[in-house]
Amino acid sequence: MGHQMFDYNAELANEVFDYCRDRLSMDPVPLDFGSLHPIAPSSMEGFIRPEGHDPDQIFAFFKETLAPAVVSIDSPGFLAFIPNAPTKSSLLFDMVVACSGLNGTSWLESSGVVMAENQALEYLAGLAGMPAGSGGAFVSGGSLGNLSSLTVGRDVGRSKRSHLAPHEVRFAISGDAHSSIAKALHVLGVEPLVVASSDHRFTREGLEAALANDSHPDTVVGVVATAGTTNAGIVDDLEGLGSYARDHDLWFHVDGAYGGAALFSPSERHLFEGLRHADSFIVDPHKWLFAPLDCCALVYRNPTIARKVLAQQASYLDILHAGDDANYEWNPSDFAIHLSRRARGLPFWYSLVTNGTAAYESAVQAAVDLAKRAVEMIESMDHVEMVRDSSLSIVLFRRKGWSDERYTEWSHQLLRDQVAFVTPTKWEGETVARLAFLHPNTTEDLVRRILDSMRD
C-alpha cells in the first residue's frame, strides 16, 4: 500500500484538466486584475494544518480568489514590461514535462531531453551566426543566463591577466544594460566600466573613448552588449563592439533576453549580424519566442570553456562524466550556475518543431509591424507624441501635459476596465507611456482604444 499523498485522484485530475482545457480555449485570454483584486489575509488562515484540506475546495479557492489576482501575462492586452505569449502546443507540452517528471540535469539521466534541447540551441546559435559546436543550456531566465556567462568571462579574463589581482578585472558595459548585468557583476565581485552611450546605444566609438581615458584599460577583460534594451528596444553596436572584442581578445557577451528573438524578423535581423562575434549569448524563448515561463537559452561559442568553469565537482557526480560516449560532455548542469533542472527547453523545442520556423518568423514580425502602425497612429493624434523612434517592438510616447500621478491613474483604469495592462516608465527622468508588443494577436483596434483613452 503506497503513501496516500501519491494516490491518483481521478476526480481532481478531471477538474484540473477541465480547467486547463478552458484556459487553452480562451480567445483572447482575459487580463484579470492583479493587485487590484484584493485578497483578505484572513481568507487563507488555517490553510496549512496537520490534517490537510479537501483538494476540491482549495482548487476552487485558487480559481475564484487567487487566479483573478494575477494579471495574465499571455493576454494580447498585456503590453507592459515584456509580455509572454506561449503557443498552445508549448503549453500542452509543458504539461507533458510536468506530468512526466522529466529531469534535465545530465546526459546520463536525460539523454532524450538533452538531444531535443540541443537541437533547439543549435538552431538559435546558427541564426546568431555562431560556429558549429556552439551550445549551452536552457536556464530559468536572463538573469541566471547573464550571471553564468559572466562568471565564465570573468575566469577566462583572469587567466589571461595573471598579473592582476582577481578583484581587479572589469567588464565594459553601458549605462542602459539590463539591471541583471550590474547585479551579476556585483555578485561576482567585478567592477563595471560604465561607458557613455550615444543616444542610449553602446558603440565601439564610445568603448574606445572610454578605454583611452581610463587609467587602467588593461583591467577590462570583457564587453557586454545588449541586443534590444528592455525599456526601449535599442540594439547596441554589436558589429563594432564584437569586432573590437575579437581584435583585443576580450570576452564578448550579448544579452538578447528580449530582443534576440528578432533574429526571426525579416526586417530586423540585420541589426544582429555582430552576434557572430559573441563568446556567449542569451535569448529568452519565454519572451518573444512564444514558450512558457521560465526559459532562457544560454549559448557559448566554446562550451568546453564554460564547462571547465561551471561544472560542479563532487564524488557522487563523477559518474555524470564517466561514460565512453562523447555526449557525456553534454550535461546541461555544466553550463550554468545550477545543477538540478527541469526540462524547460522542451516546450520551446516542441513548438518550434511542430509550428515551423516560417510561423515563428511571421509571428515575430507581426509585433514589429504593429509597433510601426502604433507610431503612425500616435503621429496622427494631437494629444500624444512620440518620445523617440520605436525600436523592435517597443514604443515610447507621452501624453502631453500629464503628471506622474495621471499616468498611474490611467494605467490602473485600463486594467479595471479589462482593456489592457499598460504601465508607465521613466525616460531620461520623465514619466512616459510605453507599449511593448509581443503577442501576434494584439490588434490595431486595441492600440487605438488605448490611445483614445488618453484623450481626457
Stockholm file with secondary structure:
# STOCKHOLM 1.0

chainA/1-456         MGHQMFDYNAELANEVFDYCRDRLSMDPVPLDFGSLHPIAPSSMEGFIRPEGHDPDQIFAFFKETLAPAVVSIDSPGFLAFIPNAPTKSSLLFDMVVACSGLNGTSWLESSGVVMAENQALEYLAGLAGMPAGSGGAFVSGGSLGNLSSLTVGRDVGRSKRSHLAPHEVRFAISGDAHSSIAKALHVLGVEPLVVASSDHRFTREGLEAALANDSHPDTVVGVVATAGTTNAGIVDDLEGLGSYARDHDLWFHVDGAYGGAALFSPSERHLFEGLRHADSFIVDPHKWLFAPLDCCALVYRNPTIARKVLAQQASYLDILHAGDDANYEWNPSDFAIHLSRRARGLPFWYSLVTNGTAAYESAVQAAVDLAKRAVEMIESMDHVEMVRDSSLSIVLFRRKGWSDERYTEWSHQLLRDQVAFVTPTKWEGETVARLAFLHPNTTEDLVRRILDSMRD
#=GR chainA/1-456 SS CCCGGGCCCHHHHHHHHHHHHHHHHCSSCCCCCGGGSCCCGGGGTTCSCTTCCCHHHHHHHIIIIIGGGSCCTTSTTBCSSSCCCCCHHHHHHHHHHHHHTCBCSCHHHHHHHHHHHHHHHHHHHHHTTCCTTCEEEEESCHHHHHHHHHHHHHHHHHHHCTTSCGGGCEEEEETTSCHHHHHHHHHHTCEEEEECCBTTBCCHHHHHHHHHTCSCGGGEEEEEEEBSCTTTCCBCCHHHHHHHHHHTTCEEEEECTTGGGGGGCTTTGGGGGGGGGCSEEEECHHHHTCCCSSCEEEEESCHHHHHHHHCCCCGGGGGGGCCSSGGGGCCGGGSSSCSSCBCTTHHHHHHHHHHCHHHHHHHHHHHHHHHHHHHHHHHTCSSEEESSCCBTTEEEEEETTCCHHHHHHHHHHHHHTTSCBCCCEEETTEEEEEEECCCTTCCHHHHHHHHHTTCC
#=GC SS_cons         CCCGGGCCCHHHHHHHHHHHHHHHHCSSCCCCCGGGSCCCGGGGTTCSCTTCCCHHHHHHHIIIIIGGGSCCTTSTTBCSSSCCCCCHHHHHHHHHHHHHTCBCSCHHHHHHHHHHHHHHHHHHHHHTTCCTTCEEEEESCHHHHHHHHHHHHHHHHHHHCTTSCGGGCEEEEETTSCHHHHHHHHHHTCEEEEECCBTTBCCHHHHHHHHHTCSCGGGEEEEEEEBSCTTTCCBCCHHHHHHHHHHTTCEEEEECTTGGGGGGCTTTGGGGGGGGGCSEEEECHHHHTCCCSSCEEEEESCHHHHHHHHCCCCGGGGGGGCCSSGGGGCCGGGSSSCSSCBCTTHHHHHHHHHHCHHHHHHHHHHHHHHHHHHHHHHHTCSSEEESSCCBTTEEEEEETTCCHHHHHHHHHHHHHTTSCBCCCEEETTEEEEEEECCCTTCCHHHHHHHHHTTCC
//
